[in-house]
Amino acid sequence: MDFNLSEEQLMIQQAARDFAQNELLPEVIERDRDQKFPTEQVKKMGEMGLLGMMVDPKYGGAGMDSISYVLAMEEIAKVDASAAVVMSVNNSLVCAGLEKFASEEQKVKYLTPLASGQVIGAFALSEPEAGF
């Protein structure tokens, strides 16, 4: 078994690293301190294909493999945990479920704008012994 990263995976890792350093790092402390959503940065993540990394390109995704996704997530999370959570939720919790379980009509209507970053997904979690 070959555990070396492919050329494409290395390029994705480097692109995510460059994005994190150039777009996320400036003002990350201020955004955290002020509890400000990284609106402009998330928009750029969508434009780069980071919000629908494993989604089929016919639905606006990048069609990448899970290793590429993990490499990109790691680079984003090193710099800005908030942006990484947005990326993770959109890719893993929202897009993955829609791609696997939604009808074709739902995929076109919802998955396409989610995967391309035109809109971002969210989820709600309720636990019986947490919260109010």
N, C-alpha and C positions, 0 to 999 in steps of 0.2 A: 504494500500500500504506500502510495506517494503522499507524504504530508507537506510537500512544498506548495506554496501558494502559486496560483497561475499568474501570468502577466496581467490579465484583466483584474484579478483580485488585488494585486499589488497597486495597480493604477487607481482602483476604487478607494483603497485604503489611503493612498497619498492624497487623492482629491478630497476625501473627507477630512483628513488631517489639515490640509491647506485651508479648507473652509472653516474649520474650527478655530484655527489660529488667526485667520484674517477677518472673519465675520463674527464669530462668537466671542472670542477672547476680549476684544475691546468692549468695555463697559459691562462685562459679565458680573462684576462685583456690584456695580450700581443697580443693574436689573434685579439681582438677588436681594440686595438691601431694600430696594423700593418695591419689591414684589411685582415687578413689571413683566408682563408677558412678552416674549421675544418675537413680536409680530413680524417685523421686517426680516429677521433671520429665518423664521419658519417659512415665510413666503419664498425666500431664496432656496431653502432646502427643498421645497416643492419643485421649483424650477430645475434644480439639479437632479431630480428623480429620487431623492432620499426619503420621500414620504410614501412611495409605492414601490419599494425596491424589488420585491419578489412577485409583484402583480404582473400578469400577462400584459405585454405591450398593447394588445387589442383593447384593453381597458385603461390605457394611459399609464401603465406601470413600466418599470424598467426591465422586468423579466430576469432578474438576477438570482443567483443561488444564495442559500442561507449563509454560507461562509462570507460572502461579500457583504451581506447585511450585517453580520456580527462584527466584521472588521470596521465597517462604517460607524456602527453604533458605538463601538469602543472609542473611536477617535472623537466622536461628538461628545460622549459622556466624560471623557478626560477633561474637557474644557467647560462644558455647560450642562449640568444635570437636568435642568428644566427643558432645554431643547431636546435632550436625549429622551426624556419621558414623552414629549410630544411625538417624536419620531417613532418611538417604540409602540405607543398606543395606536397611532395611525396605521403602522405597518402590521403589527402582530394581533392586536385585539380587534381592530375594525376591518381593515382590508382583507386580512386572511380569512376571517369568518364570512365576510360577504362573498369572497371569491369561491369559497368551498360550498357554502350553503344557499346562496341567493339564487333566484331565478335569473334567467338571461336579461329580462326586462329590468330587474333590480340592479343587476351588475352594471348595465349601461347607465341607468339613472343615478345610482349612488357610488358605485365603485370607481367609475371613470373620473369624476371630479375629485374624489378622495385620493386616488393614486397619483394624480397629476399635481396635487397640492392646491387646487382651486378652492377646496374646502378642507377642513381638518376634522377628524373624527374624535369622539369622546366616548366614555363609558361611565357607568355608575356602579359602585360596589357597595353592597350593604352586608354588614356582618352583625349577627344578633347581639354580640357582646362588645361592640365598638360604637363610638359616636354617641349621639344623643337620642 
